[in-house]
């Protein structure tokens, strides 16, 4: 026993080394390059002159960036509660292991594993004002008089993306919450039934408090995903109309890979990294605390 | 007498049944409605993909195909460099991503789980870097580095990006798998004179197969679906992966969207991930839980 543990402090490092080297070469060093690049005026044509914090000052005055960031925050603030509440409701609906509930669970989860590009194109088609079946369904059900042109208005385009993403990822929260519900001691719930606590009282006064750590983690994972949103907007709205649906990552993409303002794009990337870092530190902290117990 | 004895027990059974489940008929109705809403987009897309091209672009649209046709699929198969090229690109990148994730994460998980390491926290911190630094932020320096060494538009280049996306999750999963293996088994191998490497390959890996399957499964699905890096790094028509193919099918030839071909390509793109998920559902869910919760 003592032999396995004391066979050299370095031996463990030997096994971890390839992964460390990989992360160092493809993440840590590029991040260093990103920091350096963010202080230059580098473009596709060259440049690369050191300009100090000029790019960061430019960000401060870049109304396009602030609009994109605010839009991303709005998207996150609207979408995250929808995903958590619906996910929790679906978990309550399907937590028991009957065949129908298992089937419901599987079907709700299916969209989670398909690609965001596939689901975005699928919904781009459903929302289309000419051939889209969602518009047709709403007209047939007399909800609307004629097809809606979803992507001509920033508000409607926003909701179209929110609807499609809710369909796509609601199963993720559901699966986590099912695990939380199933890990609750049955005796607590049974005792509550015997004490006459109704279904909703049990759900809100027992299940929610006992699942709060998982709820917080799922919220963080969802929020980080939304703050980094790109694919769905690139495919469904192309940032339009009139650039009103650019997200933070989309704005970086536009600067770096469409306008080739590489130095400026790098500075934007640093700002985004700092924002995400606040979320992921919290996430890692929660995860570590779970491991300690 | 008997009822009196049974009654409390029956109440307990009923209580257990109802512990977290409300009334039945309403639940069945809601479940069926949920299934219908969630399945409808995929079912409708599949139905649209087997319409004739003209029917798929009809205004107003029909829910069901008038006549069945594989015209749209034929169009996708022959699209630009050919479907086989694009599926091949995606499959090759995914295979390389799986191989790299397993080759890096299994030893790293073993090292972290089974050895006392001085400065383990530093190793953790570095291995968490891909979570703390979103890959969306470092695509520009990566692109410039890759361009310098000729990795742009190569399968290896994209597989490297997909591997770094997947690596923290893979390592933590492997570490968790190795931690659950009892000490006694390892000690027996030590007594038999196995080196640490032999212990990994002969004792630990065979016992950690479920973990390895889960790592490979996530690597496949996430690589197959990844969009942004593929969009940037695979910019030559012959090197597109399937998600990029979808976008170029929509862009079409003359600006008008070929809706039938688009739905056929959407269906083609989702079949592999759905099939793999349905076949290995148990692994996927357990991986998701240990990845997000633990």
Interface residues (C-beta under 8 A of the other chain):
Chain A: X1 X3 X4 X5 X6 X7 X9 X11 X12 X13 X14 X15 X16 X18 X19 X20 X22 X23 X24 X26 X27 X28 X30 X31 X33 X34 X37 X90 X92 X93 X94 X95 X96 X100 X101 X103 X104 X106 X107 X108 X109 X110 X111 X113 X114 X115 X116 X117 X118 X119 X121 X122 X123 X124 X125 X126 X128 X130 X131 X132 X133 X136 X147 X167 X172 X175 X176 X179 X181 X186 X189 X190 X193 X194 X199 X202 X203 X207 X214 X217 X218 X221 X228 X230 X231 X234 X235 X249 X252 X253 X256 X257 X262 X265 X266 X269 X270 X272 X273 X276 X277 X280 X281 X283 X284 X287 X290 X291
Chain B: X11 X12 X15 X16 X18 X19 X20 X21 X22 X27 X28 X30 X31 X34 X35 X38 X39 X41 X42 X44 X45 X48 X56 X57 X58 X59 X60 X61 X63 X100 X103 X104 X105 X107 X108 X110 X111 X112 X114 X115 X116 X117 X118 X120 X123 X126 X127 X128 X129 X130 X131 X132 X133 X134 X135 X136 X137 X138 X139 X140 X141 X142 X144 X145 X160 X161 X163 X164 X167 X171 X183 X186 X187 X190 X196 X200 X221 X224 X225 X226 X227 X228 X231 X232 X242 X243 X246 X247 X250 X259 X262 X263 X266 X269 X270 X273 X274 X276 X277 X278 X281 X284 X285 X288 X289 X292 X293 X294
